[in-house]
């Protein structure tokens, strides 16, 4: 990791996670405090009912506000937005959200790829994309789009993932700027988002 990479300025952080995601997010969120400088958008593959159940559990782990993204809502720092179950979540040019019920992508709706690709088009080099634990390859193409448009790409170290398929698929698909163990990932992303200029050992 170079000093210049950690001193880049970013406007948004997108996260894709599937199987094992609850534990992964619970390990990361305590490192993000109320002054986290950029909005966070998460696609997690969950059932229609279980999605709403995890929100209060995750909220206990962070001072950031966790909520479902809403149609035409404009994102802002201090929030973690989750894609509603059954909808694809996209980022629009004015930094608002749109929701669609288009066909599933990689058997998933919401799809990580759909979010990542739309966010990459809007934020370009000022986007951080993160792939965590999961049991399919959703997110690989989206992470490649982020890389192609100059964004910063991060993948959870597969040896620390509850399910390795999704991190491995991402690593096989595209250039990745950083592979980080789960226990270091929350602090690493905090430093990256802040342009802190120092890699947390």
C-alpha positions as CSV (number, residue, x, y, z in Angstrom):
1,X,0.0,0.0,0.0
2,X,1.5,3.3,-1.0
3,X,1.2,6.6,0.9
4,X,-0.4,8.3,-2.1
5,X,-3.2,5.6,-2.2
6,X,-4.1,6.2,1.4
7,X,-4.1,10.0,0.8
8,X,-6.6,9.9,-2.0
9,X,-10.0,11.5,-1.6
10,X,-13.1,9.4,-1.8
11,X,-16.8,10.2,-2.0
12,X,-18.5,6.8,-1.4
13,X,-17.9,3.3,-0.2
14,X,-19.8,0.3,-1.6
15,X,-19.8,-3.1,0.0
16,X,-20.9,-6.5,-1.4
17,X,-21.5,-9.4,0.9
18,X,-23.4,-12.7,1.0
19,X,-23.1,-15.9,3.1
20,X,-21.4,-15.1,6.4
21,X,-22.1,-11.4,6.0
22,X,-23.6,-10.8,9.4
23,X,-20.5,-11.8,11.2
24,X,-18.2,-10.0,8.7
25,X,-20.2,-6.7,9.0
26,X,-20.3,-7.1,12.8
27,X,-16.5,-7.2,12.8
28,X,-16.1,-4.1,10.6
29,X,-18.7,-1.7,11.9
30,X,-17.4,-1.0,15.4
31,X,-14.4,0.7,13.7
32,X,-16.6,3.3,12.0
33,X,-17.7,6.2,14.1
34,X,-20.2,9.0,13.8
35,X,-17.8,11.2,11.9
36,X,-17.1,8.7,9.2
37,X,-16.7,11.0,6.2
38,X,-18.4,9.3,3.3
39,X,-21.7,7.4,2.8
40,X,-21.6,3.6,2.8
41,X,-23.9,1.5,0.6
42,X,-24.2,-2.3,1.3
43,X,-25.8,-5.0,-0.8
44,X,-26.2,-8.2,1.3
45,X,-28.0,-11.2,-0.1
46,X,-30.8,-11.8,2.4
47,X,-34.4,-13.0,2.4
48,X,-37.3,-10.6,2.4
49,X,-38.0,-11.2,6.1
50,X,-34.5,-11.7,7.4
51,X,-33.2,-8.4,6.0
52,X,-35.3,-6.3,8.4
53,X,-34.2,-8.5,11.3
54,X,-30.5,-7.8,10.8
55,X,-30.7,-4.0,10.8
56,X,-31.2,-3.6,14.6
57,X,-28.5,-6.1,15.3
58,X,-26.0,-4.3,13.1
59,X,-27.1,-0.9,14.4
60,X,-25.8,-1.9,17.8
61,X,-22.3,-2.2,16.3
62,X,-21.9,1.3,15.0
63,X,-22.6,5.0,15.7
64,X,-23.5,5.4,12.0
65,X,-27.2,5.3,11.2
66,X,-28.3,2.1,9.3
67,X,-31.3,2.3,7.1
68,X,-32.8,0.9,3.9
69,X,-32.1,3.0,0.8
70,X,-35.3,4.6,-0.5
71,X,-36.2,5.7,-4.0
72,X,-34.9,9.2,-4.9
73,X,-33.2,9.5,-1.5
74,X,-29.9,11.4,-1.7
75,X,-27.1,9.7,0.1
76,X,-25.1,11.5,2.8
77,X,-22.2,10.8,5.2
78,X,-23.1,9.4,8.6
79,X,-25.4,6.7,7.0
80,X,-25.0,3.1,6.0
81,X,-27.6,2.4,3.3
82,X,-28.7,-1.2,2.7
83,X,-30.4,-2.4,-0.4
84,X,-33.9,-3.5,0.2
85,X,-34.6,-7.2,-0.3
86,X,-36.2,-7.9,-3.7
87,X,-34.9,-4.7,-5.4
88,X,-31.8,-3.8,-7.3
89,X,-30.2,-0.6,-5.9
90,X,-28.6,1.9,-8.3
91,X,-26.8,5.2,-7.8
92,X,-27.9,8.1,-9.9
93,X,-25.8,11.0,-11.2
94,X,-27.2,13.4,-8.5
95,X,-26.1,10.9,-5.8
96,X,-29.7,9.7,-5.2
97,X,-30.9,6.1,-5.2
98,X,-33.2,4.3,-7.6
99,X,-34.8,0.9,-7.1
100,X,-35.8,-1.6,-9.8
101,X,-37.3,-5.0,-10.0
102,X,-35.5,-5.9,-13.1
103,X,-34.5,-9.6,-13.6
104,X,-32.1,-11.1,-11.1
105,X,-28.4,-10.9,-11.8
106,X,-26.3,-13.9,-10.8
107,X,-29.5,-15.3,-9.3
108,X,-29.7,-12.3,-6.9
109,X,-31.9,-9.2,-6.5
110,X,-30.5,-7.1,-5.1
111,X,-27.3,-7.7,-7.1
112,X,-23.9,-6.5,-6.0
113,X,-22.8,-6.1,-9.6
114,X,-25.7,-3.7,-10.4
115,X,-24.9,-1.4,-7.4
116,X,-21.1,-1.5,-8.1
117,X,-21.5,-0.7,-11.8
118,X,-23.8,2.2,-11.3
119,X,-21.7,3.6,-8.5
120,X,-18.6,3.3,-10.6
121,X,-20.2,5.3,-13.4
122,X,-21.1,8.1,-11.0
123,X,-18.0,8.3,-8.7
124,X,-15.1,6.9,-10.9
125,X,-11.8,7.2,-9.1
126,X,-13.5,8.6,-5.9
127,X,-15.2,5.3,-5.2
128,X,-14.1,2.5,-2.8
129,X,-15.4,-1.0,-3.6
130,X,-15.3,-3.9,-1.2
131,X,-16.1,-7.6,-1.6
132,X,-16.6,-9.7,1.5
133,X,-17.5,-13.3,2.3
134,X,-20.0,-15.0,0.0
135,X,-21.0,-18.2,-1.8
136,X,-21.3,-17.0,-5.4
137,X,-19.6,-14.7,-7.8
138,X,-21.9,-11.7,-7.6
139,X,-19.8,-8.6,-7.4
140,X,-16.8,-9.7,-9.5
141,X,-17.9,-7.9,-12.6
142,X,-18.9,-4.8,-10.6
143,X,-15.6,-4.7,-8.9
144,X,-13.8,-4.9,-12.2
145,X,-15.9,-1.9,-13.4
146,X,-14.8,0.0,-10.3
147,X,-11.1,-0.8,-11.1
148,X,-11.5,0.0,-14.8
149,X,-12.9,3.5,-13.9
150,X,-10.1,4.2,-11.4
151,X,-11.7,3.4,-8.1
152,X,-10.0,1.7,-5.2
153,X,-10.8,-2.1,-4.9
154,X,-10.6,-4.1,-1.7
155,X,-11.2,-7.8,-1.1
156,X,-11.5,-9.6,2.2
157,X,-8.6,-12.1,2.5
158,X,-10.2,-15.4,1.6
159,X,-8.5,-17.2,4.5
160,X,-10.5,-15.0,6.8
161,X,-13.8,-15.4,5.0
162,X,-16.6,-17.7,6.3
163,X,-17.3,-18.6,2.7
164,X,-14.4,-18.1,0.2
165,X,-16.2,-18.3,-3.2
166,X,-17.1,-14.6,-3.6
167,X,-13.7,-13.2,-2.6
168,X,-11.9,-15.7,-4.7
169,X,-14.1,-14.9,-7.7
170,X,-13.3,-11.2,-7.3
171,X,-9.6,-11.9,-7.1
172,X,-9.8,-14.0,-10.3
173,X,-11.8,-11.4,-12.2
174,X,-9.9,-8.1,-11.8
175,X,-7.0,-6.2,-10.4
176,X,-7.4,-5.6,-6.7
177,X,-5.7,-2.8,-4.9
178,X,-5.7,-4.4,-1.4
179,X,-6.5,-7.8,0.1
180,X,-7.2,-7.3,3.8
181,X,-7.8,-9.8,6.7
182,X,-11.2,-9.4,8.3
183,X,-9.8,-8.4,11.7
184,X,-8.0,-5.4,10.0
185,X,-10.6,-4.4,7.5
186,X,-12.7,-2.0,9.5
187,X,-9.8,0.1,10.6
188,X,-8.2,-0.1,7.1
189,X,-11.4,1.2,5.5
190,X,-11.7,4.0,8.1
191,X,-8.2,5.2,7.3
192,X,-8.8,4.9,3.6
193,X,-12.0,6.9,3.7
194,X,-10.4,9.6,5.8
195,X,-7.2,9.9,3.6
196,X,-5.3,9.3,6.8
197,X,-2.1,8.5,5.0
198,X,-1.1,5.6,7.2
199,X,-1.8,1.9,6.9
200,X,-3.1,0.5,10.2
201,X,-0.7,-2.3,11.2
